[in-house]
Each structure stands twice: as structure tokens, then as C-alpha cells.
């Protein structure tokens, strides 16, 4: 789908990143930008101006001043809440299978509320799923039917779990999986729905570590020398994910991704000016090294 001027909406992140790289060297007028970003040569100036405005005008990284486009000094539109001021709740669940729609249930849950780099609240419990655990799952998690026989059912944990979750950003490795199962369990218990923002550390890892062929929790834990006490157990995996997420926040801060809006833009591939400058310098160094 395009915007009527020949620009596909799914191309916008790449085009805007290209514009950031070009404008790092200084302001430019619309015809020059159109030529360098889109390969538009000798087009009508008014149409070039409309095209550039359509692509850059809604992005707070860019300003139009006295007929020239330049990078904003302050990317105010990225959001104002610093990541360090947010509460995060790092979650992991173990289940009887891969699909709540097919009747699979939670067998263990852990939720660690993190504030300022510290765990300030937590819940960790085995859960009686009300159905047998397949042998293949027991082989993976070491959770047996006998272990969960006397465990609380999910309905008995909903109030405590909601206390830990409410008002915090939901964080998990492959967050969609954990989120879907918790939503299903809350609906099953008629305890309402979960709300709020989510961050997936797997999605973050794809941005932060494109060089890694695999980005499972185990691979990333090895990469960062994070100790995982017992793989595929909710508490151990949640603690490893929490430590991994804090490492990610440190790397993001080094790249200028320091608030919620910048984080969302970064995940979309729209880099803030600070990071774009770093990327440009790195590219220049690489080219210089190749010359020698």
C-alpha cells in the first residue's frame, strides 16, 4: 500500500533512516533530499517538496526551517518517560503444550517486578493445570503430575499475580507466548483481561544482536555469562530474562535509547539521531580500514 505519491508505507523506516544519515552532514532542501533518498532526478520542485514532507513531516527527528530540512536538536516526539523510571514485570510460564486455544494450561508461573534495576515484588508458583502433563513436556521441564497435584489452581493466584503485574510493562522472552497463556487463564477464571504495554526481549535481541544466528534465552544467557539455574523452569528463566533485560537497557542507553518512545521507534527500525550518528561513524571507520 502506498500514500498516493509512490512511497510504500512499509518503506518509511528505511527512507527515514537514510534521511537521518544524509542530514548528519547538514541541512538540505527538498529537491536534493528527493534525489538522494528516492533517486528522484529533475522532478518538479513542488512535487519533490510534497514527497519529502509526506515522508519526513510526521517524524519528530526532522524539522523544516527556512526551506531546508535538518535534524531536530531534541527528538521530543519520542516520548518523555525515561526507561529508568518505569516499572517492568518480567514473566515466564511453563505449560502443558503450545496452544491455549487447544486447551493447554499453565503449570508454573513466575513474575518479577523490577524497578531501578532491583526486584521489588515477585510471585513464583507451580500451578495445578487440571489436566495431565504430557510426558514430552515433563521431559523438558521436569514438572510432573505429582508435583502439581497439591499446587494452587490458577484462579487461586489471580489476585496476587495481578498485584505484581498492574501498572508495569510486561516483559518476557517471546512475550506473545506468555501473554497469550496468561490472558487465556484470566479469561477462563472470569477475572478480566490483562492490559498495559509489552516488551519482548527476543524482539530486542534481534535488533541488538543481528550477528547471532540464534537468540534463544539459553544462547543469550551464554553470550552474557548469565547463570541459569534450571532451564525451562519459570522462576529460573524469569530471573535470567530479568538480568538479560537489564543488560539490554544498558546497551540501549549507550545508543541514546533512553525513554519509552525512543524504544518503540528503535524496535520499528527508526533510529534516534544519536544512534544514527554512531552508525555513520562506524561505517566511516569501516570504509577507512578497508582503504588501508
Order of alpha helices (4+ residues) and beta strands (2+ residues): alpha-alpha-alpha-beta-beta-beta-beta-beta-alpha-alpha-alpha-beta-alpha-beta-alpha-alpha-alpha-alpha-alpha
